[in-house]
């Protein structure tokens, strides 16, 4: 049994999240390999990162989540 916080097994949750992200990365890589050039730009990716940070900051306001670098 891993560390439990609020009834959540943290180790299992981390492994599940890593697995799901890995699958999503592979799906996206495959889709981008057949997409027309310019379908996804560096600006798009930066926008997604900024939106994701804002979402996490709203969801966990006391966590002190900030953008790295």
N, C-alpha and C positions, 0 to 999 in steps of 0.2 A: 504494500500500500504506500502511495506517495503522500506528500504533504497535502493536507486538506485545509481549505479556507472557505468558510461559509458553505460547507457541503460539496465543494468543488475539488476534485482531485487534480491538483495543479500539474503534476507530471503527465498524466494522461491527456489533459487539455492541451498542453504544449505540443505533445507528440501529434495529437489530432490536428492542431492548427498547422504545424509544419507539413504534415502529409497533404492537407487540403491546399495549402499554398503551392506546394510542389506540383500537384496535379494541375492547378490553375496556370502556373507558369508554363508547363508543357503544352497545355491547350492553347494558350496565347501565342507561344512560340510557333506552334503549328499553323494557327490562323494567320499570323503575320507573315509567315513564309509564302503564303499564297495570296496575300492582300496586295492591292496596287501600292506602288511606292507613295509615301507621304500619308498613308492611312493613319499612322500614329507618329506624331512628331515629338521631339524633345520637349517642346512647350506643352503638349498634351500631357506628357508624363509628369512634368513639374506641376501642372494644374491639378492632376489627380493626387499627387503627394500633398499639396497644400490643402486640398479639400479633405483628405484623409486626416491630416493633423488637426484641422479645425473640428472635424467630427469627433475625434478622440478627446480633444480639449473640452468640447461641450458635454460629452458623455462622462468624462472623468475630470471635473473642474478642479478637484483638490490634488490631482496627481502631479501637477507641475510639468505637464508635457510641453516640450518645445521642439522646434525644428533644429536638427543637428547641422553643424557646419554652416 
